[in-house]
Amino acid sequence: MSKIVAEQLVDMLVEAGVKRVYAVTGDSLNYFNDAIRKNGKIKWIHVRHEEVGAYAAAAEAELDGFAVCAGSCGPGHVHLINGLYDAHRSHVPLLAIASTINTGEMGMDFFQETNTIKLFDDCSCYNQMIMTAEQAPRIIQTAIQHALGKKGVAVIGLPGDVSELKAVESNISTQFFHCNPVIRPSDTELQQLAKAINESTKITLFCGIGAEKAHDQVVQLSQHIKAPVGYSFRGKMSIQPNNPNEIGMTGLLGQPSAYHSMHESHLVLLLGTDFPYDKFMPTDNKIIQIDTSSERLGRRANLYMGLCGDITDTIEALLPLLETKTDDSFLQAQLKFYESVKENMNIYINDNGGEDTIQPEYVAHIIDKLASKDAIFTVDTGMTCVWGARFIKGTGERKMLGSFNHGSMANAMPMAIGAALAHPERQVIAMCGDGGLSMLLGDLATINQYNIPIKIIVFNNRALGMVKLEMEVNGLPDNETDMVNPDFGLIAQAMGFQGVNVHKPEDVETAIENALRHNGPILLNIFTNPNALAMPPKVEWEQVVGMAKSMTRLMLGGKMEEVLDTIKSNYKHLKEGI
């Protein structure tokens, strides 16, 4: 019996190594669904919301190199778009199947009709519609190859009636190519780079996710030229561990040490990073950026040199050209400052708060202390990102996933679904904000349905904490940032798995320890301090004035108690120097 297009698609996905498809089935997707059932080599993961499916697939793709999600016609595939934006901006290889209405109804304003080409064009590296059976194998192969080669989202529009057409064999390749070329600057450029490094006495390396596989080379380079090593949030888990010269992060979530080092340097080397916060970049020294994508060069800082190269390949070619530096006074000064920064951070841990005002820093510290050395963490955008950035340490085996480029709320729980399904042998911990979890609460049912052993830890501060901070530093009293939450512990129980409320700081460590030992999914609803703020490493005078204005307005509005609680909760910032 001859195959149909939907079955041909499934065969090619199996050839590409796909193990799961995250989707909500229905109408135009039903033949694809049935083809997966018949094939038996791919598992259909029935999420409750397609956005969750896109985030779950994005997490799996970041961990394992490729993944697939799908949405049915109209609203179904529209729901994918936020997760697809996140995946595309994070440069992870992902395929989205956007099924559509039948071809005969297109252009007639039919029920649930959308234009997938227009819809997904801004969040994809490939975006085409299959209109005939002859096109199908070629578009499928091309879409997957684009996702792999360009490290982005590829979208296939698949009308319901086309999916049931008799498949046509193609004479083009149906295999997929994972290429790993050597990429480095030219010999002339390497000589110029070496000259700039050899002539500089104060150098800082700042690494991003593009240096993820170059840990050993970065450490060797830093020791050779006596340079401290900072990193972005996405670069932390790979660059921090076993790195004697690391000095932490900069940026909104970082510490003063990396910011200070970069600004005190004569030369800053940006290695595999597209760090977006240009206000944290120095302006009075030489900056050299190295990246595999030359279009990223120079868009975040005024460069002395911009070079195209893989960080591993480039450093290995560069090292023989460099003089071994002996003066380590700059490096030692930055490492000493970093030690003082870490000592100040212990203040947050030691002062663990009170009933229903548990310090979130303390919670993150306990998670870091008890989590396994190869745990996978997912963090919601907002305050939980801050606590994850500052208190979860890299071991060389841990991973941390988040919406670091797109900055979307509600990503942690969905990403944990994809991570745990792809790696059931590893501990998966979702660090969720109460605002983020509330957005996609329904997919707790998906976790129960597939018995996914995720450890969900809710930092329940009853507020949109990061938005509250943003308003206050701009001199505005926070307005409509408060949240009247349901009992998340009871909701987890209603969904079919264990839920625990934690109100007192003395109960935190035992609760987390029990959760990590629990065989199955569990949710800890930890009542954290709503007035705990996270100040960036660089505090502008305007921000200080803004905070003073917002506190004054709160006082004049009769909220003296909130003002006092905020000051008391954050007196620790007064001890942090820059």
N, C-alpha and C positions, 0 to 999 in steps of 0.2 A: 504494500500500500504506500503510495507516494506521500511525501511530507508536505506540510503547509509552511508558509513563511514563519509563523510563530515557532514552529518546531525547529526550523532552520536557525532562527535566532538563538534558541536555547542551546542547540548543538555548538554554535560558535561561542557562546558564553562559557560553556563547559570547557571548550578548547582554550579559552583565555584564563582559565583557572578560577572562575566565579563559583563560590560556594553558597551564596545567599542572594536573594533579591528582597529588598525592603519595600513594601507597597501595601496599599489598600486596593483590593480587587474590585471589579465592577465593569459592566457594559463593555467598553472598547478594549479592556485588558483581559477579558475572560478567556480568549483563545491562548494568549500568552501564559496565563495562569494554568490552563489545562495542559499546555505543552510542558511546563515545568513539572507538573504532577506525573505525566507520562514518562518523562525522562528519568526522574528519580535521583539525579545527581546534584540538583540545586534545591535548597530549602527556601520556600516562600515564607517570609517573616511578615505576619499580618500585624502591622502597627495600627494604632488608632488614628493617627494623623500623619499625613504624608510628609510634613515638615520634619517630624521625628525620624521618618525613614531616610530622608536626605541627610540629616545629621548623623544618624547611625552608620549609613554607608560612607560618609566622609571620614568618620573615625576609623572604620575598617580599612579604607583606602590609605589613610595616613600611616597606619600600622603595617599593612601588608602589601601595598602597592597598587591595588585596584579593587573596585567594588561597584555595585549596581543598585539603583533604586528606580522606582516606577510610579507613575500616577496616571489615573484614567482620564478620560476626556474632560476638558473644561476645568471645573474647580479642583479636580483631583490632581492634575499636574500643576496647576497654579500654586497649590499648597507646597510644592517642592521648592519653590523659588528661593526662599530665604536660606535654606540649607545648601542649595546649589551655589548661591552667591558666596557663602562661607567657604565651601570647598574650592571654588575657583580662585578666590582671593588667597587661599592657603596653598595653592598650587599642588593639589592632590589629584591623582588620576581617578576620575569617577565617570561612570556612564549613567545617564538618565533616559529611561524609556518613557516618552510622553505620548501616550496613546490619544487618539483624536476621534472625532466623529467620522462617519463614512465619507469617502471621497465624493460621492454623488450629491451630498448635502452641503459641501463646502461653498462658501461665498453667498449663502442664502440666509445668514443670520439665524442659523438653526440652533436648537436647544443645546446648550453647553459648548457652543463653538468658540474656539480661540485660535489665534494665529501664533503657532508655536515658534515660528521663525522670529517674529517681532518680540515675542514674550521672553525668550531665553537668549537673545542675541548678546546682551550685555554681561551675561554670566557664564559664557561658554567659549571654548576654543574651537568647537565644531558644532554645527547646528543645522541639520538637514531633515527633510521629510521623505520617507519612503512612499512613493506613489505607485510603483509597479513591482511585480515579483522579480523582474530582471534586475532592478536596482538593489534589492534587499541585501544580498551577500556583500556587494561592493560597499554600500553605505555602512553596513555593520562593521566590516573590517576596517574601513577608513576611520569611522568614529572611534573605535577602540584604539587604533594606532595613534590617533590624535591625542587621546587622553593620556596614553603612555608616553608619547614623545614630547608633548608640550606640557605635561604635568598640569592638567586642568580638567574641566568638565566638558564632556561631549554629550550632546543631546540628539536622540533619534526620535523624530515624530513618526508615529505608527498608527495610521487610520485602522479602525476596527475591521473594515472589510478587506483591507490589504493583508492583515495578519492571518486571514483564513484562505488566502489564495494558494494555489498549488506552487510549491517552491521551484525555482529554476536554479540549476547548478551554474556556478560561475567559473570562468577560466582564470580569475585572478587569485591571489594568495588568500587562503583562509587561516593562515597562521599569524602569530603576532610576535613582534620583535622588541625585546627589551635591550636597548642599546646602552653601552657604557663607554663612551669615547674618552680619550685623554684630551683635556682642555686646559691650556695654559697660555700665558702671554708669550709673545715672540721673544727671541733671544735679546734683541735690542731693548725691548720693554723691560725684560727681567734685569738687564744691566742698569737701566735707569732707576728701577725700583730698588735694587741693591745699593746704588749710590745714595739715594735718599735716606735709606735706613742707616747706612754706614756713617753718614754725616750727622745724624741726629743723636742726641744724648738722652732725651726724654721721649720715650715711645710708649703708646698704649695700643693694645690690640682689642678690638671690639667685634665680637663674633655673633652671627645669627644662625638660623636654621640651615643656611647653606654650608656651614662648617660642621654640620652634624657628624659627618663621617671622617672628619679631619682632627679629631680630638688629640691623638698622639702627635700629629704634625704641629698643631697649634702649641701644645706644651713644649715641644722641642724648640720651636721658633722663639717662644717667650723666654725660655731659659738661655738660649743662645744670644739674644739681644737684650736680656734683662728688662723685659717689658711686662707690666701688669696686664691681666686679661679680664676685660668686662664682657658682658653678653646680654643679648636681648632675652625676653621671656621665652620665646620659642627655642632659643639656643641653650637655655640654662641646663636642661637635663643631660645634654651631651657634653657641654663644655665645662661645667662646674666640677664634676667628680675627678678625684685623683689629679688635681691641677694645683700645684703649690703656689702659683702666681695669680689665682683668680681673686677678683675684687668685687664680685657681685654685678647687679644690674644697674642701669640708669633708666631714665624715662619716668612716666607717671607712677609706675609701680615699684620703682627701684630704690636703691640706697644712695646716700651722698658720696660714697667712696668711688664708684665708677664715674659718676658725674665729675667729681673733683679731679680724678686722674686724667680724664680726657681733656679737661680744660687746662690742666697744668702741663700737658705734653707739648713737645715741639712737633711731633708727628703722630697722627692717629691712623691706624690701619683698620679699615672697615672690611671684615672678612665674611662674605656670604650673608650680608644683612641688608634688608631694605627698610631699616628702622624708620618709622614714619614721623617721629616727633622731632621736627627740625629745631624746635626751641631748646632742646637739650643738647644739641650739637655745638661744639666750639666753633668760633668764627675767626680766631686770630692765630691759628696754627695751620700746618700743612695736613691735609687729609687725603689719603689714597684709598680708593674703593676697588675691591676685587669681587666680581660676581660672574656667574655663568651667563647671565642675561644682560647683555650690554645696554639694553634699553633702560635698565634701572640706574645706570651710572649717573651720578650728579644731580639727581632729582631731590635729594634730601640735604645736601651740603655742597658748599663751594669747593670743588676738588682741585688738588694739585696734580693728581693723576687718576685716571679711570681705566681699569684693566679688565679684560674678559678672561676668566679662568676658573676652573674648579679649584677649591681651596687646597685639597690634598695634593693634586698635581702641581699646583703653583708653588706651594711651600717646598715640596721635594726638589723642584728645579731651582728654587731660590737659595736654599740653605748653603750650597757650595760656594755661592758668590758673596756671602756675608762674612764680615769680620766678627770674631768672637769678642763681645764687649766684656769688660772687666769691672767697670764702674756700675755698681748696683744701688747707689744711694737713692735714686728716684724710685726704683722698684721697692726698696725697703721702706721708704717713707709712705708709699701708697698702701703697702701691706699692713703697716702699723696703724694707719688711719682706718683701714678696713676692720682690723681687730677691735678698735674702739667702737665702730659702728655696730658690730656683732654684739659687743658687750651691752650697748644701749638697747638692743633688741631684746635682750634677756629681761629687761624691766617689764616688757609687755607680757612675758611668759610668767614671771614670778607674781605679778599682780593679776590674779586670775578672775577677778570680778566677784559678783554676788549673785543672789537668787534672781533668776530671769534677766540678769545683766552679766552673763558670763563673757569674759573677754574673748573675742574671736581669734586673737593671736594665740592665746593659750590653747584653744581648740585645735588650730592648725598645727601647733607644735606637738600636741599629743598624737595627732594623726601621723605626722612625720615620724615620730618616735616608734609607733607601733606597727606601721605599715611594712609590708615585706619589701625586700631589696629590689624586687622586680615588679612592684605594683604599677598599675596604670591609673593615673589620676585624670579626672575630667573636672574642669572648673567653669562655673557660670561667669559670664561677664558682669563686672561690678566689683563689689568689695571682696567676694570670694577669690577673684583673680589676684587681688592684693595679698591676701593671706597665703594663697598658694605660691605666689612669686617670692614672698619673703621668708616663708617658713618651711616649705617642702623642699628637701634637699635631693639633689641628684646623686645617684649611686653608680651610674654607668649602665644600669639595667632598667631603671624606672623610665616611664614615659609620662608626659603631661600634655593633655589635649584641651584645647579651648578655642573660642572664636576670637583668636588673637588679631586677625586682620580685619574681619568684618564687624566684630564687636557686637554680636547679637546676644540678647538675653535668651535664656531657656535652653542653652545648648548642652549643658553638662549631663543631665539625665539621658537624653537621646544618644549622645556620644558614648556614654557608658554602655548602652544597649549594644551598639555595634562592636565596641571593644571587647565586651564580655562574651559575645557570641563568637567572635573571631579567635579569642584566646581564653577559652574556659579554664585553662590551667593556671591563669594568673589572677591575682587579686585586683579587682576593679573598684575604685572608690570615686564616687561622684560627689564633689563638693558643690552643693547647690545653694543658691540664694532663695529666700522665700518668694521673692518676686519672679525669679526665673522658673522655679518649680511650678508655681501657680499657673503659668502660661500654658504648659503642656501636661497638666496633671493627669489627664486621661490615660496617658501611656504607662502609668503605673500598672494598669491592667495588662499591658503587653509583657511587662516584666514578670508578672505572676503567671500569665498564660504559658510562657516558655520556661518558667522557673529559672530566670537568669539571675545568678548569685551576686548581684550588684549591692554594694554597701553605699546607700544614699545617706549623706550627712548634710542636714539642712542647717545653714547658718541663719536662724530665724530671728532677725532683728526688727521685724514688724515695720519695715520701711524699705524704700528704694534708696539704699544707703549711699551709693555713688552719686545719684542725682541730687540727694540732699546736700552732699559735700560740694558739688558743682554750684548749686544755688548759693550756698553760704560764702564760698570764696569770691563770688561775684557780688556780694553785698546784699543778697536777697534772703529774706526769711523763707525757710523751706515751706512749700505749700503743696498739699495733696501728694506728698511722698509717703505718708503713713499708710500702713496696710492692716486691715482687720482680717486676720488669717483664720482659716479653719484649723482644726486640730489635725495636723499632718500625720501624727502618730495613729490616730483613729482612722484616717483616710487610708493609710497603708493597710491597716487591718481589714477595712471594708473591701479593699482590693484583693485581699487574700494572702497577705504575707505580714511578717512581724513589723510592728511600728512601736517605737519607744520615745517618750518625751523626756527630755533632760533639762531640769530647771536649776540645778545647783552645780557650782564648779567642782565640788568634791566628788560628784558622781560622773564627771566627764570621762576620766581615764578608764574606769571600769566599764562604762557603757560602750566606749569605742573598742576596747579590748574584746568584749563579748560579741560585738557586732562583727568584728573581723574574723572571729572564730565560728560565727554562725554558718551553718550549712544551708545556704539559700539566700534569697534577697532579704534585705532588712533596711528600714528607714529609721535614722536617729533624728529627732526634731529637737535641736539644741537652741535654747532661748538665749541668744547673745545680746550684748549691750548695743542698743540702738544709737547710742551717742559716741561709739567708737569710730574715730575718723582715721583716714590713712593719708597723711600728707606726703606729697612727692619730695624727692631729694633736693629739688630746687624750688624754694618758696619765694615767689615774687612779692615785692612790697605791696603791690596792688591786691594780692590775695590776703595779706595780713590786714590791710585796711578793709577789704571786703568782709572778712570774718568778723571784724570789730563792728562793722555796720549791721551785719545780719544779727549778731548777738544783741546789739542795742535795740533793733527793731522788735526782736522777740521780747526783750524786757519791757519795752513800751506797750507791747501787745498783751502784757500780763503773763508771759511764759517764763518767769524768773527761774522756776524749778528746772526747766529744760536747759536754760543757759548755764546754771550751776552744774548740772549733770554733765553737760558737754565739756565744760572747762575741767571738771574733776577727772573725767574719763580720758582726757587727752593732755594732761599736764606733762606727760612723758615726752611730748614733742619739744618741750622747752629745753630738754637735755641733749637734743640732737644738734650737733654742729655741722656746718658745711665747710 
